[in-house]
């Protein structure tokens, strides 16, 4: 399960770098996250970066230029 993050930093990343920020389970690997995002939102993912803070894992998902992250954010109700 992935959960979108809607902080100010997440919105800045969305606009500046075409990147979405999600919270996910610690056990999830980058290829699993990439596949899930591509299937759910029908977009092309360029890169996935992850980091763990406390007991939570966060994933920065950079989308292809042809797939504006703002469109995905709108679908999710983030904006």
N, CA, C and O atoms as a CHARMM CRD file, in Angstrom:
* protein
*
  316
    1    1 UNK  N      0.83800  -1.18500   0.00000 PROA 1      0.00000
    2    1 UNK  CA     0.00000   0.00000   0.00000 PROA 1      0.00000
    3    1 UNK  C      0.88400   1.24900   0.00000 PROA 1      0.00000
    4    1 UNK  O      1.87400   1.32500   0.72700 PROA 1      0.00000
    5    2 UNK  N      0.51700   2.20000  -0.80800 PROA 2      0.00000
    6    2 UNK  CA     1.24100   3.47000  -0.82600 PROA 2      0.00000
    7    2 UNK  C      0.28400   4.58200  -0.43000 PROA 2      0.00000
    8    2 UNK  O     -0.91300   4.51900  -0.70900 PROA 2      0.00000
    9    3 UNK  N      0.82600   5.59600   0.21900 PROA 3      0.00000
   10    3 UNK  CA     0.00700   6.71700   0.66400 PROA 3      0.00000
   11    3 UNK  C      0.70300   8.01000   0.24200 PROA 3      0.00000
   12    3 UNK  O      1.86200   8.22800   0.59400 PROA 3      0.00000
   13    4 UNK  N      0.01100   8.86900  -0.50700 PROA 4      0.00000
   14    4 UNK  CA     0.65500  10.11300  -0.94500 PROA 4      0.00000
   15    4 UNK  C      0.88900  11.07500   0.22000 PROA 4      0.00000
   16    4 UNK  O      0.09200  11.14800   1.15500 PROA 4      0.00000
   17    5 UNK  N      1.98100  11.79800   0.14200 PROA 5      0.00000
   18    5 UNK  CA     2.31600  12.81500   1.14300 PROA 5      0.00000
   19    5 UNK  C      1.97300  14.17800   0.53500 PROA 5      0.00000
   20    5 UNK  O      2.31700  14.45800  -0.61300 PROA 5      0.00000
   21    6 UNK  N      1.29600  15.01800   1.31400 PROA 6      0.00000
   22    6 UNK  CA     0.82700  16.30300   0.77300 PROA 6      0.00000
   23    6 UNK  C      1.42800  17.50100   1.51100 PROA 6      0.00000
   24    6 UNK  O      0.76300  18.52500   1.66600 PROA 6      0.00000
   25    7 UNK  N      2.66000  17.38700   1.96000 PROA 7      0.00000
   26    7 UNK  CA     3.31700  18.49200   2.65600 PROA 7      0.00000
   27    7 UNK  C      3.73700  19.57400   1.65200 PROA 7      0.00000
   28    7 UNK  O      3.64300  19.38900   0.43800 PROA 7      0.00000
   29    8 UNK  N      4.20000  20.70400   2.19300 PROA 8      0.00000
   30    8 UNK  CA     4.68000  21.78700   1.31700 PROA 8      0.00000
   31    8 UNK  C      5.86300  21.32200   0.48000 PROA 8      0.00000
   32    8 UNK  O      5.96700  21.65400  -0.70100 PROA 8      0.00000
   33    9 UNK  N      6.75400  20.55200   1.09800 PROA 9      0.00000
   34    9 UNK  CA     7.92000  20.03600   0.37900 PROA 9      0.00000
   35    9 UNK  C      7.47900  19.13700  -0.77000 PROA 9      0.00000
   36    9 UNK  O      8.04400  19.20100  -1.86300 PROA 9      0.00000
   37   10 UNK  N      6.47400  18.29900  -0.52900 PROA 10     0.00000
   38   10 UNK  CA     5.96900  17.39300  -1.56300 PROA 10     0.00000
   39   10 UNK  C      5.40300  18.18100  -2.74000 PROA 10     0.00000
   40   10 UNK  O      5.60400  17.79900  -3.89300 PROA 10     0.00000
   41   11 UNK  N      4.70700  19.26400  -2.46400 PROA 11     0.00000
   42   11 UNK  CA     4.14000  20.09700  -3.53500 PROA 11     0.00000
   43   11 UNK  C      5.25100  20.80000  -4.31000 PROA 11     0.00000
   44   11 UNK  O      5.16000  20.92800  -5.53100 PROA 11     0.00000
   45   12 UNK  N      6.30300  21.25900  -3.62100 PROA 12     0.00000
   46   12 UNK  CA     7.44400  21.87800  -4.30800 PROA 12     0.00000
   47   12 UNK  C      8.11900  20.88000  -5.24200 PROA 12     0.00000
   48   12 UNK  O      8.44500  21.21600  -6.38100 PROA 12     0.00000
   49   13 UNK  N      8.33200  19.65200  -4.76600 PROA 13     0.00000
   50   13 UNK  CA     8.93100  18.60400  -5.59800 PROA 13     0.00000
   51   13 UNK  C      8.06700  18.32200  -6.81600 PROA 13     0.00000
   52   13 UNK  O      8.56800  18.12300  -7.92300 PROA 13     0.00000
   53   14 UNK  N      6.78400  18.31000  -6.59400 PROA 14     0.00000
   54   14 UNK  CA     5.82100  18.04700  -7.65300 PROA 14     0.00000
   55   14 UNK  C      5.97500  19.06600  -8.77800 PROA 14     0.00000
   56   14 UNK  O      6.02500  18.70200  -9.95300 PROA 14     0.00000
   57   15 UNK  N      6.04900  20.32700  -8.41500 PROA 15     0.00000
   58   15 UNK  CA     6.12100  21.39500  -9.40300 PROA 15     0.00000
   59   15 UNK  C      7.51800  21.52700 -10.01900 PROA 15     0.00000
   60   15 UNK  O      7.64400  21.71700 -11.22900 PROA 15     0.00000
   61   16 UNK  N      8.55900  21.42900  -9.19800 PROA 16     0.00000
   62   16 UNK  CA     9.91700  21.68900  -9.67100 PROA 16     0.00000
   63   16 UNK  C     10.56100  20.49600 -10.36200 PROA 16     0.00000
   64   16 UNK  O     11.26200  20.66600 -11.36000 PROA 16     0.00000
   65   17 UNK  N     10.33300  19.28700  -9.84500 PROA 17     0.00000
   66   17 UNK  CA    11.07800  18.13200 -10.33500 PROA 17     0.00000
   67   17 UNK  C     10.20800  17.02000 -10.92300 PROA 17     0.00000
   68   17 UNK  O     10.71900  15.95400 -11.26700 PROA 17     0.00000
   69   18 UNK  N      8.89400  17.25900 -11.04300 PROA 18     0.00000
   70   18 UNK  CA     7.97500  16.24400 -11.57200 PROA 18     0.00000
   71   18 UNK  C      8.07400  14.95200 -10.74100 PROA 18     0.00000
   72   18 UNK  O      8.08500  13.84400 -11.27900 PROA 18     0.00000
   73   19 UNK  N      8.14500  15.13500  -9.41200 PROA 19     0.00000
   74   19 UNK  CA     8.34600  14.02900  -8.48600 PROA 19     0.00000
   75   19 UNK  C      7.22200  13.97900  -7.46100 PROA 19     0.00000
   76   19 UNK  O      6.82600  15.00300  -6.90500 PROA 19     0.00000
   77   20 UNK  N      6.71700  12.77700  -7.21900 PROA 20     0.00000
   78   20 UNK  CA     5.68700  12.55600  -6.20800 PROA 20     0.00000
   79   20 UNK  C      6.32900  11.91100  -4.98700 PROA 20     0.00000
   80   20 UNK  O      7.31200  11.18000  -5.10800 PROA 20     0.00000
   81   21 UNK  N      5.76900  12.18400  -3.80700 PROA 21     0.00000
   82   21 UNK  CA     6.28900  11.62500  -2.55800 PROA 21     0.00000
   83   21 UNK  C      5.22500  10.73700  -1.94100 PROA 21     0.00000
   84   21 UNK  O      4.08400  11.15900  -1.75100 PROA 21     0.00000
   85   22 UNK  N      5.60600   9.49700  -1.62600 PROA 22     0.00000
   86   22 UNK  CA     4.68400   8.53200  -1.03200 PROA 22     0.00000
   87   22 UNK  C      5.28600   7.92000   0.22400 PROA 22     0.00000
   88   22 UNK  O      6.50300   7.79700   0.35500 PROA 22     0.00000
   89   23 UNK  N      4.40400   7.53900   1.14500 PROA 23     0.00000
   90   23 UNK  CA     4.80700   6.72900   2.29100 PROA 23     0.00000
   91   23 UNK  C      4.43100   5.29300   1.95600 PROA 23     0.00000
   92   23 UNK  O      3.35500   5.04700   1.41000 PROA 23     0.00000
   93   24 UNK  N      5.29700   4.34600   2.27400 PROA 24     0.00000
   94   24 UNK  CA     5.05700   2.94600   1.93600 PROA 24     0.00000
   95   24 UNK  C      5.56700   2.03800   3.05100 PROA 24     0.00000
   96   24 UNK  O      6.17400   2.51000   4.01200 PROA 24     0.00000
   97   25 UNK  N      5.32100   0.74400   2.92300 PROA 25     0.00000
   98   25 UNK  CA     5.80700  -0.20600   3.91700 PROA 25     0.00000
   99   25 UNK  C      7.33300  -0.32600   3.81400 PROA 25     0.00000
  100   25 UNK  O      7.90000  -0.17700   2.73100 PROA 25     0.00000
  101   26 UNK  N      7.98000  -0.59000   4.92500 PROA 26     0.00000
  102   26 UNK  CA     9.45000  -0.68900   4.94400 PROA 26     0.00000
  103   26 UNK  C      9.97000  -1.82600   4.09300 PROA 26     0.00000
  104   26 UNK  O     11.08100  -1.74400   3.56900 PROA 26     0.00000
  105   27 UNK  N      9.19000  -2.88900   3.94200 PROA 27     0.00000
  106   27 UNK  CA     9.64900  -4.07900   3.22500 PROA 27     0.00000
  107   27 UNK  C      9.63800  -3.89600   1.70600 PROA 27     0.00000
  108   27 UNK  O     10.27600  -4.66600   0.98900 PROA 27     0.00000
  109   28 UNK  N      8.92300  -2.88700   1.21200 PROA 28     0.00000
  110   28 UNK  CA     8.77000  -2.70100  -0.23600 PROA 28     0.00000
  111   28 UNK  C     10.09100  -2.30900  -0.87700 PROA 28     0.00000
  112   28 UNK  O     10.82700  -1.47200  -0.35400 PROA 28     0.00000
  113   29 UNK  N     10.38000  -2.92300  -2.01400 PROA 29     0.00000
  114   29 UNK  CA    11.58900  -2.62300  -2.77800 PROA 29     0.00000
  115   29 UNK  C     11.25700  -1.62400  -3.87800 PROA 29     0.00000
  116   29 UNK  O     10.09600  -1.47600  -4.26000 PROA 29     0.00000
  117   30 UNK  N     12.27900  -0.93800  -4.38700 PROA 30     0.00000
  118   30 UNK  CA    12.08500   0.07300  -5.43000 PROA 30     0.00000
  119   30 UNK  C     11.35100  -0.46200  -6.66300 PROA 30     0.00000
  120   30 UNK  O     10.43100   0.20000  -7.14300 PROA 30     0.00000
  121   31 UNK  N     11.72400  -1.64200  -7.19800 PROA 31     0.00000
  122   31 UNK  CA    10.99600  -2.14400  -8.38700 PROA 31     0.00000
  123   31 UNK  C      9.50700  -2.39100  -8.11500 PROA 31     0.00000
  124   31 UNK  O      8.67500  -2.19400  -9.00100 PROA 31     0.00000
  125   32 UNK  N      9.17300  -2.81800  -6.90100 PROA 32     0.00000
  126   32 UNK  CA     7.76700  -3.03600  -6.54500 PROA 32     0.00000
  127   32 UNK  C      7.00400  -1.71400  -6.52200 PROA 32     0.00000
  128   32 UNK  O      5.87700  -1.62600  -7.01000 PROA 32     0.00000
  129   33 UNK  N      7.63100  -0.69600  -5.95200 PROA 33     0.00000
  130   33 UNK  CA     7.00500   0.62400  -5.87000 PROA 33     0.00000
  131   33 UNK  C      6.79500   1.18100  -7.28000 PROA 33     0.00000
  132   33 UNK  O      5.72400   1.69600  -7.60300 PROA 33     0.00000
  133   34 UNK  N      7.83300   1.07000  -8.11400 PROA 34     0.00000
  134   34 UNK  CA     7.75700   1.56200  -9.49500 PROA 34     0.00000
  135   34 UNK  C      6.61500   0.88900 -10.24700 PROA 34     0.00000
  136   34 UNK  O      5.82000   1.55800 -10.90700 PROA 34     0.00000
  137   35 UNK  N      6.53800  -0.42800 -10.14700 PROA 35     0.00000
  138   35 UNK  CA     5.50500  -1.18400 -10.86100 PROA 35     0.00000
  139   35 UNK  C      4.11000  -0.78200 -10.39200 PROA 35     0.00000
  140   35 UNK  O      3.20500  -0.61000 -11.20700 PROA 35     0.00000
  141   36 UNK  N      3.93700  -0.63200  -9.08300 PROA 36     0.00000
  142   36 UNK  CA     2.62100  -0.26300  -8.54900 PROA 36     0.00000
  143   36 UNK  C      2.18900   1.11900  -9.02600 PROA 36     0.00000
  144   36 UNK  O      1.03900   1.30000  -9.42700 PROA 36     0.00000
  145   37 UNK  N      3.09100   2.09400  -8.98800 PROA 37     0.00000
  146   37 UNK  CA     2.76100   3.45200  -9.43900 PROA 37     0.00000
  147   37 UNK  C      2.40100   3.43800 -10.92000 PROA 37     0.00000
  148   37 UNK  O      1.41900   4.06400 -11.31900 PROA 37     0.00000
  149   38 UNK  N      3.18200   2.73100 -11.74500 PROA 38     0.00000
  150   38 UNK  CA     2.92200   2.68100 -13.18400 PROA 38     0.00000
  151   38 UNK  C      1.57200   2.03200 -13.47400 PROA 38     0.00000
  152   38 UNK  O      0.85000   2.47900 -14.36500 PROA 38     0.00000
  153   39 UNK  N      1.22500   0.98600 -12.73500 PROA 39     0.00000
  154   39 UNK  CA    -0.05400   0.30500 -12.97100 PROA 39     0.00000
  155   39 UNK  C     -1.23900   1.12300 -12.50000 PROA 39     0.00000
  156   39 UNK  O     -2.24800   1.21000 -13.20100 PROA 39     0.00000
  157   40 UNK  N     -1.13600   1.71900 -11.33300 PROA 40     0.00000
  158   40 UNK  CA    -2.26200   2.46700 -10.77200 PROA 40     0.00000
  159   40 UNK  C     -2.56300   3.72200 -11.59000 PROA 40     0.00000
  160   40 UNK  O     -3.71800   3.98700 -11.92300 PROA 40     0.00000
  161   41 UNK  N     -1.51900   4.49700 -11.91500 PROA 41     0.00000
  162   41 UNK  CA    -1.72800   5.80500 -12.52600 PROA 41     0.00000
  163   41 UNK  C     -1.47900   5.84200 -14.03100 PROA 41     0.00000
  164   41 UNK  O     -1.65600   6.88600 -14.65900 PROA 41     0.00000
  165   42 UNK  N     -1.07100   4.71700 -14.61600 PROA 42     0.00000
  166   42 UNK  CA    -0.81800   4.64000 -16.06700 PROA 42     0.00000
  167   42 UNK  C      0.18400   5.70600 -16.50800 PROA 42     0.00000
  168   42 UNK  O     -0.05300   6.44400 -17.46400 PROA 42     0.00000
  169   43 UNK  N      1.31200   5.77200 -15.78900 PROA 43     0.00000
  170   43 UNK  CA     2.38100   6.71600 -16.10000 PROA 43     0.00000
  171   43 UNK  C      3.69000   5.95200 -16.22000 PROA 43     0.00000
  172   43 UNK  O      3.76300   4.77500 -15.87000 PROA 43     0.00000
  173   44 UNK  N      4.73300   6.63200 -16.72300 PROA 44     0.00000
  174   44 UNK  CA     6.06700   6.04300 -16.83500 PROA 44     0.00000
  175   44 UNK  C      6.94500   6.63600 -15.73900 PROA 44     0.00000
  176   44 UNK  O      7.12600   7.85100 -15.66100 PROA 44     0.00000
  177   45 UNK  N      7.48500   5.76300 -14.89500 PROA 45     0.00000
  178   45 UNK  CA     8.35600   6.19500 -13.80800 PROA 45     0.00000
  179   45 UNK  C      9.80700   6.15000 -14.27700 PROA 45     0.00000
  180   45 UNK  O     10.26300   5.13500 -14.80400 PROA 45     0.00000
  181   46 UNK  N     10.53000   7.25300 -14.08300 PROA 46     0.00000
  182   46 UNK  CA    11.93100   7.34400 -14.48400 PROA 46     0.00000
  183   46 UNK  C     12.83300   6.80600 -13.37500 PROA 46     0.00000
  184   46 UNK  O     13.77400   6.06100 -13.64900 PROA 46     0.00000
  185   47 UNK  N     12.55200   7.17800 -12.12600 PROA 47     0.00000
  186   47 UNK  CA    13.41000   6.76400 -11.01500 PROA 47     0.00000
  187   47 UNK  C     12.62400   6.71500  -9.71400 PROA 47     0.00000
  188   47 UNK  O     11.63500   7.42700  -9.54200 PROA 47     0.00000
  189   48 UNK  N     13.07700   5.86600  -8.80400 PROA 48     0.00000
  190   48 UNK  CA    12.51200   5.79200  -7.45900 PROA 48     0.00000
  191   48 UNK  C     13.66300   5.88700  -6.47000 PROA 48     0.00000
  192   48 UNK  O     14.61600   5.11000  -6.53200 PROA 48     0.00000
  193   49 UNK  N     13.56500   6.84400  -5.56200 PROA 49     0.00000
  194   49 UNK  CA    14.53800   6.96900  -4.47300 PROA 49     0.00000
  195   49 UNK  C     13.77600   6.74300  -3.17200 PROA 49     0.00000
  196   49 UNK  O     12.64300   7.20200  -3.03000 PROA 49     0.00000
  197   50 UNK  N     14.37900   6.05000  -2.23700 PROA 50     0.00000
  198   50 UNK  CA    13.69400   5.79700  -0.97400 PROA 50     0.00000
  199   50 UNK  C     14.57000   6.21200   0.19400 PROA 50     0.00000
  200   50 UNK  O     15.79500   6.26900   0.09000 PROA 50     0.00000
  201   51 UNK  N     13.90500   6.50300   1.31900 PROA 51     0.00000
  202   51 UNK  CA    14.64600   6.71000   2.56100 PROA 51     0.00000
  203   51 UNK  C     13.74000   6.30000   3.71500 PROA 51     0.00000
  204   51 UNK  O     12.51300   6.32800   3.62200 PROA 51     0.00000
  205   52 UNK  N     14.39500   5.92200   4.79800 PROA 52     0.00000
  206   52 UNK  CA    13.67100   5.47500   5.98500 PROA 52     0.00000
  207   52 UNK  C     13.90700   6.48800   7.09000 PROA 52     0.00000
  208   52 UNK  O     15.04200   6.86700   7.38100 PROA 52     0.00000
  209   53 UNK  N     12.81100   6.91700   7.69800 PROA 53     0.00000
  210   53 UNK  CA    12.89200   7.86400   8.81200 PROA 53     0.00000
  211   53 UNK  C     12.02000   7.31300   9.92400 PROA 53     0.00000
  212   53 UNK  O     10.81600   7.12200   9.75000 PROA 53     0.00000
  213   54 UNK  N     12.62600   7.06500  11.04500 PROA 54     0.00000
  214   54 UNK  CA    11.88000   6.44300  12.13700 PROA 54     0.00000
  215   54 UNK  C     11.48200   5.03800  11.70800 PROA 54     0.00000
  216   54 UNK  O     12.33400   4.23900  11.32000 PROA 54     0.00000
  217   55 UNK  N     10.20800   4.74000  11.77500 PROA 55     0.00000
  218   55 UNK  CA     9.72700   3.41700  11.38800 PROA 55     0.00000
  219   55 UNK  C      8.97600   3.47400  10.06000 PROA 55     0.00000
  220   55 UNK  O      8.26200   2.53500   9.70700 PROA 55     0.00000
  221   56 UNK  N      9.13500   4.56800   9.32800 PROA 56     0.00000
  222   56 UNK  CA     8.41000   4.74500   8.06400 PROA 56     0.00000
  223   56 UNK  C      9.37700   4.81200   6.89500 PROA 56     0.00000
  224   56 UNK  O     10.51100   5.27100   7.03400 PROA 56     0.00000
  225   57 UNK  N      8.91300   4.34600   5.74000 PROA 57     0.00000
  226   57 UNK  CA     9.71400   4.40600   4.52100 PROA 57     0.00000
  227   57 UNK  C      9.01300   5.34400   3.55000 PROA 57     0.00000
  228   57 UNK  O      7.80100   5.25800   3.35500 PROA 57     0.00000
  229   58 UNK  N      9.78200   6.23500   2.94700 PROA 58     0.00000
  230   58 UNK  CA     9.24700   7.19200   1.99100 PROA 58     0.00000
  231   58 UNK  C      9.86800   6.94300   0.62000 PROA 58     0.00000
  232   58 UNK  O     11.03100   6.55300   0.51900 PROA 58     0.00000
  233   59 UNK  N      9.09400   7.16900  -0.42100 PROA 59     0.00000
  234   59 UNK  CA     9.57400   6.95400  -1.78500 PROA 59     0.00000
  235   59 UNK  C      9.36000   8.22200  -2.60300 PROA 59     0.00000
  236   59 UNK  O      8.24700   8.74000  -2.69500 PROA 59     0.00000
  237   60 UNK  N     10.44800   8.71000  -3.19500 PROA 60     0.00000
  238   60 UNK  CA    10.37400   9.81000  -4.15500 PROA 60     0.00000
  239   60 UNK  C     10.25500   9.15900  -5.52900 PROA 60     0.00000
  240   60 UNK  O     11.14800   8.42200  -5.94700 PROA 60     0.00000
  241   61 UNK  N      9.16200   9.42800  -6.23000 PROA 61     0.00000
  242   61 UNK  CA     8.90500   8.79800  -7.51700 PROA 61     0.00000
  243   61 UNK  C      8.94400   9.87200  -8.60700 PROA 61     0.00000
  244   61 UNK  O      8.04400  10.70600  -8.70200 PROA 61     0.00000
  245   62 UNK  N     10.00400   9.83900  -9.43000 PROA 62     0.00000
  246   62 UNK  CA    10.17000  10.81100 -10.51400 PROA 62     0.00000
  247   62 UNK  C      9.51200  10.26000 -11.77200 PROA 62     0.00000
  248   62 UNK  O      9.79200   9.13900 -12.19700 PROA 62     0.00000
  249   63 UNK  N      8.63000  11.07100 -12.36300 PROA 63     0.00000
  250   63 UNK  CA     7.89100  10.65000 -13.54600 PROA 63     0.00000
  251   63 UNK  C      8.53600  11.15600 -14.82200 PROA 63     0.00000
  252   63 UNK  O      9.28700  12.13200 -14.80800 PROA 63     0.00000
  253   64 UNK  N      8.23900  10.48900 -15.92000 PROA 64     0.00000
  254   64 UNK  CA     8.67500  10.86700 -17.25100 PROA 64     0.00000
  255   64 UNK  C      8.11000  12.25100 -17.57000 PROA 64     0.00000
  256   64 UNK  O      7.03200  12.60600 -17.09300 PROA 64     0.00000
  257   65 UNK  N      8.83100  13.02700 -18.37100 PROA 65     0.00000
  258   65 UNK  CA     8.37200  14.37800 -18.73600 PROA 65     0.00000
  259   65 UNK  C      7.00900  14.36900 -19.43300 PROA 65     0.00000
  260   65 UNK  O      6.26300  15.34500 -19.35200 PROA 65     0.00000
  261   66 UNK  N      6.68500  13.26400 -20.11800 PROA 66     0.00000
  262   66 UNK  CA     5.39900  13.17000 -20.82300 PROA 66     0.00000
  263   66 UNK  C      4.23100  12.96100 -19.86900 PROA 66     0.00000
  264   66 UNK  O      3.07400  13.10200 -20.26400 PROA 66     0.00000
  265   67 UNK  N      4.52700  12.62600 -18.61400 PROA 67     0.00000
  266   67 UNK  CA     3.50800  12.38700 -17.60400 PROA 67     0.00000
  267   67 UNK  C      3.65600  13.40500 -16.47900 PROA 67     0.00000
  268   67 UNK  O      4.39000  13.16100 -15.52200 PROA 67     0.00000
  269   68 UNK  N      2.96900  14.54100 -16.58100 PROA 68     0.00000
  270   68 UNK  CA     3.10100  15.55500 -15.52500 PROA 68     0.00000
  271   68 UNK  C      2.61800  15.03000 -14.17400 PROA 68     0.00000
  272   68 UNK  O      1.51500  14.49300 -14.06300 PROA 68     0.00000
  273   69 UNK  N      3.44500  15.19100 -13.16300 PROA 69     0.00000
  274   69 UNK  CA     3.08700  14.74700 -11.81400 PROA 69     0.00000
  275   69 UNK  C      1.87400  15.49900 -11.30300 PROA 69     0.00000
  276   69 UNK  O      1.12300  14.97900 -10.47800 PROA 69     0.00000
  277   70 UNK  N      1.67600  16.71000 -11.77900 PROA 70     0.00000
  278   70 UNK  CA     0.53200  17.50700 -11.33500 PROA 70     0.00000
  279   70 UNK  C     -0.78700  16.82000 -11.70400 PROA 70     0.00000
  280   70 UNK  O     -1.76900  16.94200 -10.97200 PROA 70     0.00000
  281   71 UNK  N     -0.82000  16.09900 -12.83300 PROA 71     0.00000
  282   71 UNK  CA    -2.02700  15.37300 -13.23900 PROA 71     0.00000
  283   71 UNK  C     -2.33200  14.24900 -12.24800 PROA 71     0.00000
  284   71 UNK  O     -3.48600  14.05000 -11.87100 PROA 71     0.00000
  285   72 UNK  N     -1.31000  13.52400 -11.83100 PROA 72     0.00000
  286   72 UNK  CA    -1.48200  12.44000 -10.85600 PROA 72     0.00000
  287   72 UNK  C     -1.92500  13.02800  -9.52000 PROA 72     0.00000
  288   72 UNK  O     -2.81700  12.48600  -8.86800 PROA 72     0.00000
  289   73 UNK  N     -1.30800  14.12800  -9.11300 PROA 73     0.00000
  290   73 UNK  CA    -1.66600  14.77900  -7.85900 PROA 73     0.00000
  291   73 UNK  C     -3.12200  15.23300  -7.87600 PROA 73     0.00000
  292   73 UNK  O     -3.81300  15.14100  -6.86100 PROA 73     0.00000
  293   74 UNK  N     -3.58400  15.71400  -9.00200 PROA 74     0.00000
  294   74 UNK  CA    -4.97600  16.14500  -9.13400 PROA 74     0.00000
  295   74 UNK  C     -5.90400  14.95300  -8.96900 PROA 74     0.00000
  296   74 UNK  O     -6.92500  15.05300  -8.28900 PROA 74     0.00000
  297   75 UNK  N     -5.56000  13.81700  -9.58900 PROA 75     0.00000
  298   75 UNK  CA    -6.36400  12.59600  -9.45200 PROA 75     0.00000
  299   75 UNK  C     -6.44000  12.14700  -7.99900 PROA 75     0.00000
  300   75 UNK  O     -7.47300  11.65800  -7.54100 PROA 75     0.00000
  301   76 UNK  N     -5.33000  12.31800  -7.27700 PROA 76     0.00000
  302   76 UNK  CA    -5.27200  11.89800  -5.87700 PROA 76     0.00000
  303   76 UNK  C     -5.95000  12.90800  -4.94600 PROA 76     0.00000
  304   76 UNK  O     -6.17300  12.61300  -3.77200 PROA 76     0.00000
  305   77 UNK  N     -6.27600  14.09200  -5.46200 PROA 77     0.00000
  306   77 UNK  CA    -6.88500  15.11700  -4.63000 PROA 77     0.00000
  307   77 UNK  C     -5.87500  15.87500  -3.79500 PROA 77     0.00000
  308   77 UNK  O     -6.24400  16.53000  -2.82100 PROA 77     0.00000
  309   78 UNK  N     -4.59800  15.79600  -4.16300 PROA 78     0.00000
  310   78 UNK  CA    -3.54800  16.50500  -3.42700 PROA 78     0.00000
  311   78 UNK  C     -3.59800  18.00500  -3.68900 PROA 78     0.00000
  312   78 UNK  O     -3.21800  18.80800  -2.83700 PROA 78     0.00000
  313   79 UNK  N     -4.07000  18.37200  -4.87300 PROA 79     0.00000
  314   79 UNK  CA    -4.10100  19.78600  -5.25200 PROA 79     0.00000
  315   79 UNK  C     -5.52100  20.16400  -5.60700 PROA 79     0.00000
  316   79 UNK  O     -5.78300  21.31500  -5.95900 PROA 79     0.00000
